[in-house]
Amino acid sequence: MKFFKRRQQHRSFALPVLQTERLVLRCFDVSDAVDVYTYAKNPAVGLMAGWQPHESIAESREWIEDILEDGHTWAIVEKKSGRVIGALSLRPDHCRRLETAMEIGFALGETHWGQGYATEACLEGMRYAFNDMGCMILAVRHIPSNVNCRRTVKKLGYTCEGTMRKALAVPGGEPEDLVAYSMTQDEYRALCAR
């Protein structure tokens, strides 16, 4: 099943390569399909992020092609293994009418949960959004049952704004609520100063 609408022309936008102690954030490549399928076939990953588990390597390859056209998502690569273990997106926040409002999102393979990888990737994405892109406010949203995401978001210092009821259309299921959080540029600077 296809979840992203194909665009007519390929974007010529390239995300910069970012690095942390244990991770490289880089553009996806179609050769990443096997790694993506390895984590994206797991229902515990996809359903928590609002998408159906991938059913084949071909579906993962198609997802990557759509991501490349979209131009807003990094592959999260573990330096130690060289494998793609997840994805981090940084895109305009369509819930706000502010040009410098962005939304961050992430998915991580279950075998890498609880090891601080999501926090590490998000911190680098936040640094890039606030320092390099001049983002004024950064949002993050998750379905209420995604406790791992909630834990990560709270650890990062975001402020809960409330719950958007029936805000996410889930393929093959009932619409899901989304718990919304945000962080302003001033709040980010204050966190960095501590």
Sequence and secondary structure as in RCSB ss.txt:
>XXXX:A:sequence
MKFFKRRQQHRSFALPVLQTERLVLRCFDVSDAVDVYTYAKNPAVGLMAGWQPHESIAESREWIEDILEDGHTWA
IVEKKSGRVIGALSLRPDHCRRLETAMEIGFALGETHWGQGYATEACLEGMRYAFNDMGCMILAVRHIPSNVNCR
RTVKKLGYTCEGTMRKALAVPGGEPEDLVAYSMTQDEYRALCAR
>XXXX:A:secstr
   S   SS        EE SSEEEEE  GGGHHHHHHHHT HHHHHHHTS    SHHHHHHHHHHHHHH  EEE
EEETTT  EEEEEEEEE TTS  TTEEEEEEEE GGGTTTTHHHHHHHHHHHIIIIIS  SEEEEEE TT HHHH
HHHHHHT EEEEEEEEEE  TTS  EEEEEEEEEHHHHHHHHH 
